[in-house]
């Protein structure tokens, strides 16, 4: 095989792996194996830039700043949809359709993804342009931003041409992670997933879109006839054949009752979905009938969007609490009269920062309206000023840390108040709690309560002190018996063998999340090399920008940080990068090897990602949909339609307790967290 043939093989393989990972939710190879192949591709392209093509995975990087957005005329208009707000509106729509045609009609119901409409143009299977909806006739060329979305294939699985329509969105889990990052950095949180997605795609710096990690669902094509598509359901099948990601929560319905039943079912599930939806789109299924019904000036006559009613609740602000995080950011939280909202009882809402408090003019005893941003985070949307008590006074903003009483500062460019005392007890506790957490050093049993008692009793003063504790120290704690003391010390000792990326993340360096920590550990291999890295070396790493590099440099420049690392090293904590597969070398993988597994419902011990990673390390494959080829469905609370389909198909099912027991049989241990 020539070098150019090897490059083409790498492109084909890497694009296939990306399609399975981002579209089908399946991992064909490990992250480490993927990275190795990707680095090989980059090396060949560096030596032979003339061989670089637009479908290469390297072209997703988005390193170049854009000068501006060019206008793009769509192949056919991207119409908006008429809205329906109740069953009667839907009944009128269906009646109008059936009055205007003698065709036998069915309806395809789809989730209405709350994101940003996009149009992707492919020529002979190659992605050549991506555009926003704009006014429906003309949009903006946002190709470089869309290239950063891994769920968008740079090359289709067939050499077809056409303009495909869909919705770019920000997953809820990523929305939460981004806001956590922003709050720790003293930045204004993102308002909701939709605005975050739209804002990323309209940035002139594609790195913003890349960092936000958007995804996409495709649902349409400008010219169905060119692909011989006869039904809306057939369109989705074609999209799948081409490798375009689409949403599987759809259903063909024959009448109003079936349509309404689907809407009610989706309405109950919407808060559990990993993405935000704001309604259901109902379309005439038959393309020929769609063509006959045609369009009004603004909207198709063959489709309608049912909008879920806005979920808003009114309550009273009882108090505002100020808490200190591990980076010193002081965050205000409103404590309210408990109220039901979007299926849960809500009595606390983050106020984020003093700018928001002052913009809304929030005061004690105010009547406020609250909603859930992205169906997740309770937020105050409005103060009902006409119901404000006559003796109301503006909220008092603290000048001193609520925990250590140090003066609070507001650094230039930040919206957050910050306690600058690195020895602030609240910061020490928050950092220690982060250090022992599952994504960090994963010291089982050592939750926040135990860590708080260890600090209170003076048994530890920083995280390194954990590694110098013995059973006798734990036995001095209330209600801790010999067995628990043994478990604590065993878990601490076990964490010494973690790979370097866990330690880097556990240190709590500002802006360094779990993913960046993985990249850094893989790049430098040892803590010593990482600590010695220059700003230039750090920023040369893909995914590490100037802000992250500066934060790392500042952290390692502190004498306290250097002493902490020296103490951790002396205690025997591993300081090198380990191939993740090594952690599972002694585990019995026989039960899991080659099994196709689907996860559904809310797992209480493992996060969905943790469970997926475990299964894949054990040799299994985690897929997103249930079929006859599925070997097992592992389910938690509220498992939904995937569980039902497994029962219909006779696929084996396993609840979380059984899953944990099976892991234990394989040598992956589980212990209940100590309360």
Secondary structure, 3 states (H helix, E strand, C coil): CCHHHHHHHHHHHHHHHHHHHHCCCCCCCCHHHHHHHHHHHHHHHHHCHHHCCCCCHHHHCCCCECCCCCEEECCCCCCECCEECCHHHHHHHHHHHHHCCCCCCCEEEEEEECCEEEEEEEECCEEEEEEECCCCCEEEECHHHHCCCCCCCCECCCCCCEEEEEEEECCHHHHHHHHHHHHHCCCCCCCCHHHHHHHHHCCCEHHHHHHHCCEEEEEEECCHHHHCCCEHHHHHHHHHHHCCCCCCCEEEECCHHHHHHHHHHHHHHHHHCCCCEEEEEEEECEHHHHHHHCECCCEECCEEEEECCCCCEEEEEEEEEEEECCCCEEEEEEEEEEEEECCEEEEEEECCCHHHHHHHCCCCCCEEEEEEECCCEEEEEEECHHHCCCCCCCCCCCCECCCCCCEEECCCCCCCEEECCCCCHHHHHHHHHHHHCCCCCCCCCCCHHHHHHHHHCCCCCCHHHHHHCCHHHHHCCCCCCHHHHHHHHHHHHHHCCCCHHHHHHHCCCCCCCHHHHHHHHHHHCEHHHHHHCCHHHHHCCCCCCHHHHHHHHHHHCCHHHHHHHHHHHHCCCCCECCCHHHHHCCCCCCCCCCCEEEEECECCCCCHHHHHHHHHHCCCEEECCCCCCCCEEEECECCCHHHHHHHHHCCEEEEHHHHHHHHHHHCCCCCCCCC
